[in-house]
Amino acid sequence: MSIKNHPKYKLLDEIETWVFDLDNTLYPSNSKLFDQVSKRIGLYISKNLNIPITEARIIQKDFFHKYGTTLRGLMLEHKINPDEFLAYVHDIDFSTLSLANDLDNALNNIDGRKIVFTNADSSYASKVLIQLGLENHFSEIFDIVAADYIPKPNPEAYKIFIKKHDFDPNTAIFFEDILRNLGPAKEMGMTTVWIKNNDTWALPGSDGVEAHYQTKNLGVWLNSISTS
C-alpha cells in the first residue's frame, strides 16, 4: 500500500507492522460480545470465591483497573488456574458478531504483517476472527499466554511481544480501544490509533495518554489512508 502524498498521514509512510487489539477493536463494541465475557468473569469469581455476584462484580472491576486484567488479579491474589479461567469466561455465543466486510476490504488494501495483540487467549481470538471473516489476514496472534499472563498495559507485555515477533516498534502501528493500553506502545515508538470508546471501563487510568490518531470506525479509517 502506498500512503505517500497524504499529508495528514505522513507519519504512516514507513509502517511495516500493523498491530491490532481484538475485543471492541476488530468488531464494534455495540455487538455486545465482550458483555458476555464480562458476565462470565463475574460468575467465575462468585463461584470460585464463594461470594455474592454483587461482591464479585466489585472485585472484577477493581482487579481490571489495578492489574490490567481481572485474571491477573485473581492469579496474584487468589492463585486461580488461568487456563481454567480462560476456558470458562470465553465459553460464549459468537453468533452476535457479523461478517466484517468493510474491514475485510480495508485490510486487503494494506501491505505488511498484521498481528493480533490481545489480553485474551489465542483460542478465543481465533473464534472471533473466524466469525468476523478476518482470519486470513492474521497469521500471528500474541495472546495472554504468550505474554506469560502479563497483560496490557504492563510494559513488560509489550517487550515480550516485540521480542517474540521481532519487529521494530518505530515502524509499527497499534490499534486499541482502551486508551491506557496505547501509552506503553507510544513510549516504545509505535504509532498509535485509539478506536474511540467512552465506556466507563475503557477510560480510567488513561490520564495523560494521547494517541497519534483516533477514530470511531477502524474500517473507515484504514480506507481513508489507502489509495487505489
C-alpha positions as CSV (number, residue, x, y, z in Angstrom):
1,M,0.0,0.0,0.0
2,S,1.2,3.5,-0.8
3,I,0.2,6.3,1.5
4,K,2.6,8.8,0.2
5,N,1.2,12.2,-0.7
6,H,-1.3,12.0,2.2
7,P,-0.1,14.9,4.4
8,K,-2.4,14.1,7.2
9,Y,-0.9,10.6,7.4
10,K,2.7,11.4,6.6
11,L,3.7,9.7,9.9
12,L,2.5,6.4,8.5
13,D,4.7,6.2,5.4
14,E,7.1,3.7,6.9
15,I,4.7,1.3,8.6
16,E,5.7,-2.3,8.2
17,T,3.9,-4.0,11.1
18,W,0.2,-3.5,11.8
19,V,-0.8,-4.5,15.3
20,F,-4.5,-4.8,16.3
21,D,-6.2,-5.3,19.7
22,L,-9.1,-7.8,19.4
23,D,-12.2,-7.0,21.5
24,N,-14.1,-3.9,20.6
25,T,-11.4,-3.0,18.1
26,L,-11.8,-5.5,15.2
27,Y,-15.5,-5.5,15.9
28,P,-17.8,-2.7,17.2
29,S,-18.5,-2.5,20.9
30,N,-22.2,-2.4,20.2
31,S,-22.1,-6.0,19.2
32,K,-22.0,-6.7,23.0
33,L,-19.8,-9.7,22.5
34,F,-17.5,-8.8,25.4
35,D,-20.5,-8.2,27.6
36,Q,-20.9,-11.9,27.6
37,V,-17.3,-12.4,28.6
38,S,-17.7,-9.8,31.4
39,K,-20.8,-11.5,32.7
40,R,-19.0,-14.9,32.9
41,I,-16.0,-13.3,34.6
42,G,-18.3,-12.2,37.4
43,L,-19.9,-15.6,37.6
44,Y,-16.5,-17.3,37.8
45,I,-15.4,-15.1,40.7
46,S,-18.7,-15.6,42.5
47,K,-18.5,-19.4,42.2
48,N,-14.8,-19.8,42.9
49,L,-14.5,-17.3,45.8
50,N,-18.0,-18.3,47.1
51,I,-19.2,-14.7,47.3
52,P,-22.4,-12.9,46.1
53,I,-22.4,-11.8,42.5
54,T,-22.6,-8.1,43.6
55,E,-19.3,-8.5,45.5
56,A,-17.8,-10.4,42.7
57,R,-18.5,-7.6,40.3
58,I,-16.7,-5.2,42.6
59,I,-13.6,-7.4,42.7
60,Q,-13.8,-7.9,38.9
61,K,-13.7,-4.1,38.3
62,D,-11.1,-3.4,40.9
63,F,-8.7,-6.1,39.6
64,F,-9.2,-4.9,36.0
65,H,-8.2,-1.4,36.8
66,K,-5.4,-2.4,39.2
67,Y,-3.8,-5.2,37.2
68,G,-4.8,-4.7,33.6
69,T,-7.0,-7.8,33.6
70,T,-9.2,-9.4,36.3
71,L,-7.3,-12.6,35.5
72,R,-4.0,-11.1,36.6
73,G,-5.5,-10.0,39.9
74,L,-7.1,-13.4,40.5
75,M,-3.8,-15.1,39.8
76,L,-1.8,-12.9,42.1
77,E,-4.3,-12.6,45.0
78,H,-6.2,-15.9,44.8
79,K,-3.9,-18.3,42.9
80,I,-6.5,-19.3,40.4
81,N,-5.7,-21.6,37.4
82,P,-5.5,-19.3,34.4
83,D,-6.3,-21.9,31.8
84,E,-9.5,-22.9,33.7
85,F,-10.5,-19.2,34.0
86,L,-9.9,-18.5,30.3
87,A,-11.9,-21.6,29.2
88,Y,-14.8,-20.7,31.4
89,V,-15.1,-16.9,30.6
90,H,-14.7,-17.5,26.8
91,D,-17.4,-20.1,26.6
92,I,-19.9,-17.7,24.9
93,D,-22.1,-17.3,21.9
94,F,-20.1,-15.8,19.0
95,S,-23.1,-15.5,16.7
96,T,-23.7,-12.0,17.8
97,L,-20.8,-11.0,15.5
98,S,-21.4,-10.3,11.8
99,L,-19.0,-10.6,8.9
100,A,-16.8,-7.5,8.9
101,N,-16.9,-7.0,5.2
102,D,-15.8,-3.3,5.2
103,L,-12.9,-4.1,7.5
104,D,-12.0,-7.1,5.4
105,N,-11.8,-4.9,2.3
106,A,-9.7,-2.3,4.1
107,L,-7.2,-4.9,5.4
108,N,-6.9,-6.2,1.8
109,N,-5.6,-2.8,0.8
110,I,-2.7,-2.6,3.3
111,D,0.6,-4.5,3.0
112,G,2.8,-5.7,5.8
113,R,2.5,-8.0,8.8
114,K,-0.8,-7.9,10.6
115,I,-0.7,-9.2,14.2
116,V,-3.4,-9.5,16.9
117,F,-2.2,-8.4,20.3
118,T,-4.8,-9.4,22.9
119,N,-5.3,-9.9,26.6
120,A,-7.5,-12.9,25.7
121,D,-6.2,-16.3,24.6
122,S,-5.5,-17.5,21.1
123,S,-8.4,-20.0,21.0
124,Y,-10.9,-17.2,21.7
125,A,-9.2,-14.8,19.3
126,S,-9.3,-17.4,16.5
127,K,-13.0,-17.9,17.0
128,V,-13.6,-14.2,16.9
129,L,-11.6,-13.8,13.7
130,I,-13.4,-16.6,12.0
131,Q,-16.8,-15.2,12.9
132,L,-15.7,-11.9,11.5
133,G,-14.3,-13.4,8.4
134,L,-10.9,-11.9,9.0
135,E,-8.9,-15.0,9.9
136,N,-6.9,-14.9,6.6
137,H,-5.4,-11.5,7.4
138,F,-3.7,-12.5,10.7
139,S,-1.1,-15.3,10.6
140,E,0.1,-14.3,14.1
141,I,-1.7,-13.9,17.4
142,F,0.1,-12.7,20.5
143,D,-2.1,-13.7,23.4
144,I,-2.1,-13.5,27.2
145,V,-0.5,-17.0,27.4
146,A,2.4,-15.9,25.2
147,A,2.8,-12.8,27.4
148,D,3.3,-15.1,30.5
149,Y,-0.1,-13.8,31.7
150,I,1.2,-10.3,32.0
151,P,-1.5,-8.1,30.4
152,K,-1.5,-4.7,28.7
153,P,-0.8,-2.0,29.8
154,N,2.1,-3.5,31.7
155,P,5.2,-2.5,29.7
156,E,6.7,-6.0,30.1
157,A,4.0,-7.5,28.0
158,Y,4.9,-5.2,25.1
159,K,8.6,-6.0,25.5
160,I,7.8,-9.7,25.3
161,F,5.6,-9.1,22.3
162,I,8.2,-7.1,20.4
163,K,10.9,-9.7,21.1
164,K,8.8,-12.7,20.2
165,H,7.6,-11.2,16.9
166,D,10.9,-9.5,16.1
167,F,9.8,-6.1,14.7
168,D,10.9,-2.5,15.0
169,P,8.3,-0.6,17.1
170,N,9.3,2.6,15.2
171,T,7.8,1.0,12.0
172,A,4.7,-0.4,13.7
173,I,1.2,1.0,14.3
174,F,-1.1,-0.2,17.1
175,F,-4.9,0.0,17.1
176,E,-6.6,-0.3,20.5
177,D,-9.9,0.7,22.1
178,I,-8.6,1.1,25.7
179,L,-6.7,4.3,25.7
180,R,-4.3,3.5,28.5
181,N,-3.1,0.4,26.6
182,L,-1.7,2.7,23.9
183,G,0.6,4.5,26.4
184,P,3.4,2.0,26.5
185,A,3.2,1.3,22.8
186,K,3.7,5.0,22.1
187,E,6.6,5.3,24.5
188,M,8.3,2.4,22.7
189,G,8.0,4.2,19.4
190,M,4.8,2.8,17.8
191,T,2.3,5.0,16.0
192,T,-1.0,4.7,17.9
193,V,-4.6,4.8,16.9
194,W,-7.4,4.9,19.5
195,I,-10.6,3.2,18.5
196,K,-12.6,5.7,20.5
197,N,-14.5,4.1,23.3
198,N,-16.2,6.1,26.0
199,D,-17.4,3.2,28.1
200,T,-16.7,3.6,31.8
201,W,-14.3,0.6,31.9
202,A,-12.3,1.8,28.9
203,L,-11.1,5.2,30.1
204,P,-9.9,5.0,33.7
205,G,-6.1,5.0,34.0
206,S,-5.7,6.9,30.7
207,D,-4.9,10.3,32.1
208,G,-2.1,11.8,30.1
209,V,-2.3,9.3,27.3
210,E,-2.8,10.8,23.9
211,A,-2.9,8.6,20.8
212,H,-1.5,9.9,17.5
213,Y,-4.9,9.4,15.9
214,Q,-8.4,8.4,16.9
215,T,-11.4,7.1,15.1
216,K,-14.8,5.6,15.8
217,N,-14.6,3.2,12.9
218,L,-11.5,1.2,12.1
219,G,-12.5,0.2,8.6
220,V,-13.3,3.7,7.6
221,W,-10.0,5.0,9.0
222,L,-8.0,2.4,7.2
223,N,-9.8,3.1,3.9
224,S,-9.1,6.8,4.4
225,I,-5.3,6.2,4.2
226,S,-5.3,3.7,1.4
227,T,-5.0,4.5,-2.3
228,S,-6.3,2.6,-5.3
